[in-house]
Amino acid sequence: MSRSSVAGMIELEGLTKRYGEKVAVNNLSFTVRPGIVTGFLGPNGAGKSTTMRMILGLDHPTAGDVRIDGKHYQQLKDPLTYIGALLEAKAWHGGRTAYNHLLCLAQSNGIPSGRVRDVLETVGLTAVAKKKTKGFSMGMGQRLGIAAALLGDPRILMFDEPVNGLDPEGIHWIRTLMKSLAAQGRTVFVSSHLMSEMALTAEHLVVIGQGRLLADTSMADFIARNSRSYVRVRSPQRERLLDVLHQAGIVAVESGDGVLEVDGGKAEQIGELAAQHRITLHELSPQQASLEEAFMQLTAESVEYHAHSDTSATGPEPARQQWGDGWKRG
């Protein structure tokens, strides 16, 4: 990779997309900046995929504007050298080999053919470079799609669900790759439904719901603002501990199995009170709020598909899970 000194940005201003009466994206404005991994989150149907397609000129906005390095995608000469994207893992001709698929992309964008071998090695597909892609597994397909995104050595990378089909080693690899690309000064924009993985990868978050912007902030700030932090406390002298906490003005709630929960960051104060009153503690653990909890809290009113357990004479209706693959719409 050699473009570390060249930064790129994705800029959205009032971006809107309607399909008939359906508003898929609603007056969306934000900027994806270089040097960090920016996560793009939202419930199914939120408009994430539609937004990404408009960035790449695959869908045209009803209103508003989106630019890559100050230009519309159609204005970019040799666009793969500006922005590389993985939107559909199997966007290839099954009769072509992995090598020939990438070679065609390289030739159409003025990219040296030697770059094909470089990216095949980067994604771990050198051994199957001459095999036809129709026999590729989902994980191999993901790696080939990532190779295509990297082919032009672009300053901007955009990935939609990049870990789909990857095994644990592959997930660790793509996480490390995205972080290293951002560390080189590139712009990395990634959408994923795997909250645990996004928490390990992204430094900044853009969250949308029903096509509208809900948050544009750092990972740490997003979690702090949208989830509960508390302290877990267990003691064989629970009743005495409750009295001591009550006298100190600390509210503790019983949560079962002898566990007390205290909202806020009061672990040190609780420990000191217990020591002063010679109360034994078996557990005193601050609970860090999770990205998943914060996401669920913020987007609760924006979820299009809710799981339910209705049954009828014909049996249970398939549950429409919030982020089940079969119901994905954005």
N, C-alpha and C positions, 0 to 999 in steps of 0.2 A: 504494500500500500504506500502511495507516495503523495497523497493529497492532504496530508495532515495540516499544512499551512493554509489551506483554502477552506474557509467556512461557508456554510450554506444555511438558508433558513426557509421554512415553510410558513407562509403568512395567509391567514384566513380573515376576511372582513365581511361580516354580515352574510355569510354563506347560507343559502336557503335552497332546498330542493323539495318540490311538490310532485306527487304522482296523483293526478286528479285532485280529490279532496284530501288525500293523505299528505301530511307535511312530514317528510322523513328527516329533514334537517332544517332547523329553525333559527335563522339570524345568528349563525355561529361565527364567533371571532376569537382567535387566539394565534399565538406565534410559537412554532417549534424551533428552539434555538440549538446551536451547536455546542458540543463539548459535554453533553449529558445524555443519558437515556431517558426519553420522555415516554411514559406509559399512557395509553389511550384506553380508557375504561368506560363501560356503560352496560346496562342490562341488554338482553336481546331486544332487537327492535329500536335501539336507541339512536341508530343512524351512523354507527362507526364505519361500517363497510361502505356505505354510500358516500360518506365524507372522504374516505381514502380513494374511492373511485373518482371523485371530482378533483382531488389533488392531481391525479394522473390523467385527467382529461377523458376518462372513460365514460363519465356521466357529466352532463352540462348543467350548471346551476340554474335554478329558476331566477335567483337574484343573488347579489353579492359577488365576491371575487376571491380567488385563491391563486397565489403566486409562489413560484419556486425560484429562489435567488432573484426576485423581482420580476420574473417573467411567467407567463402562462406556459403550461407544459408544451403546448403545440408550438411555442416559439423557441423551444430549446433545440439547438443543433446537436445531434448525437445525444439524445436525452439520457441514455444509460450512463454517460460519463458525468451527469449531474445528479441523477437520483436513481437508485436501484430499489426495486420493490418486489416483495413476495405477497401477492394477494390470493392467488389460486395455485396450490401446490402442483396440480397436474396440468398446467397450461403449456402443453407440448404435444408434438405429433408422436404417437406411440410407436410408429415405424422407424423413427430415427434413434440413433444411439445418443447417449448422453453427450458425447464429444461433439457430434454433428449438430445437436440442438443448440449447444452453446456457440459453436462455430458460426452458425447462421446468424445468431444474435450479434456476435462480434463483427462479422462482415457488414451487417446492415447499420452498424453504429461507428464504423471506422476504428474498431478496436483491434490491435495486433493479435494474430492467431495464437501466439505464445501465451497470451493471457488465459486462454481456455485451460491449458494444462495447470496453470497456477491456481485457478479457483477450484478445479477438480481436486487438486491435492489439499487445498485449504479445507474443503468440506468432507474429505475422506472418501471420494468416489473414484480415485484413480484406477482401482482394480476393476471397476465395472464401466469404465469410460466407453468401451466399444460394445457394450450390451444395449439392446433396444429398450427404450424406456417403458414400453407397455408391460414389461415384466417386473417393474420396480415396485417395491413395497411402499407404503405410505411414508415411512421414515426416509427411505431413499429418495422419494419424490420431494420431500421437504428439503433435503440436502441439495438436490439439484436446483430447486427453486431459489435457495439461498445463494448457490453458485451463480445463478443468472443475475441476482441482485448485486452481487459483488463484481461482476464481470467488467464493468466500465470503470472500476476503481473510483466510485462516485463519492461526492462530498456529503450526500444525504442518503440514508438508508431507511426504508419503511417496510415493516413486517406486520402482517396480519396473522395472528395465531401461529407463530413460527415453531412452537414446540409440538404441535400436533403430530402424532405418530412416532415421535422420537423416544428412544429408551432413556433410562437415567443418565447414561454416559453422554448421549446426544443432547439432552436437556442442559447438562452442565457445560457442554461445549458451546452451545449457542448462547447461553448466558454469558460465558467468558468472552465470546466473540463480540457480542453487542457492547459489553463494557470496554473492551479494548478499542473498538471503533470510536466510541465516544471519547475515550482518553486521547485519541489521535486528533481530536478537535472536530470530528464529524458530527452531523446531526443524525440521531437515531430515534425513530418514532415507531413504537411497537404497541399493537393491540393484542390483548390476551384475556381469556376468561379464567386463567389459573392465577388466583390471587396470591397464593403462596410463592409462586415463581416471580410474579411481578414485584412482590415486596423485596425480593432478593436482587432484582435487576434494575428497576427504575429509580431515578433520583427525583424526578418531577412527574406530576400527574395532570392530565387533562381528562375530566370526567364529564360525560354528557348523559342526559336522560330525556327521552321523547324528543330528541333532536336539539335540545337546548343545552347550553353550557351550564354545568353545575359547579365545577371547580377547576381552577387553573393555578396550581400551587405545588410546593415541595411535598415529597412523600411524608416527611416528618410532620409538617404542618397539617396536612390532610388527616392523618391519623389522630393527631392531638385534638383537632376541632370536631371530629365526627365520631368519636368512640369514647367509651368509658374506661378509665383506669382505676384500679382498686388494689387493696392489699388483702391477701389471704392469710388468715391467722388460725392456728389450731393450738389448743392447750388442754391438758387434763384438768385444769382448774378453770374451766370455761365460765362458770357462773361468777366466780370472783373477778375474772378478767373483764367480764361484761360490766360489773359494778365499777371497776376502776376506770374503764373507758368512758362510762356514762358520767362519772364525776369529773372527768377531764373535758367533757363536752364533745366526745368522739362517738359518732353513731355507728354501731356495728350491726349488721344484718346476718341472721343465721341462714345458711344456704344448704344445710343438710350434711350428714356425715361428720357432725361436730365442727364444721368449718364456719368461721366468721368472715364476713367481707366488709371492708371499710373503704368507702370511696375516697379518692384523692391519694396524694403521695405522702402518707403519714407513717411509713414503715419505721423510720428512726424514732419518732415520738412514741409509737406503740412499744417498740423494743425497750426504750428507756423506762417507760412506765412499768412494764412487766418486771424489769430488773429491780426497780425501786421497791416494788411490792413483793419481791421474791416469788414471782409467778413463772412457772416453767412454760416455755413455748416449744411446741414440736414443729411448728412451721410459722414463718414470717416471710412471706414472699410477695413482693410487688408484681402485679400482673400487667404486663405490657399489652396495650391495646393492639389488635391485629388490623392489617389492611382490610381483610375480609369483613370484619365487624364494622369498620368505618364505612366501607363501601355499601354494605347492606343498610346501614343507618341513613346515609345520604340519599340513596336511590330507592328507598322503600316505596315512595309514591310514584316512581317512574317505571316500575316493572310492568311490562306488557303481559307477560305470561306467568301466572302463579300456579304452583302445584296445588292440587286438590284431591280429595278422596271420594268424590261422588260415585255412587254405583247405581246401576239400574238393572232391569231385567236382562239386558244384554251383557251385563258384566261391567267392570270398571273401565272408565274412559282413560286413555293414556294420559298420564300427568304431563302437563306442559311446564317443565322445570325452567327456572330462571336462566340457567346457562347450559341447557342440554343441547348437544350438537344437532339433534334432529329437528329442533325448533329454531335454530339460529336464523335471525333475520336482520342482522346488522351488527 
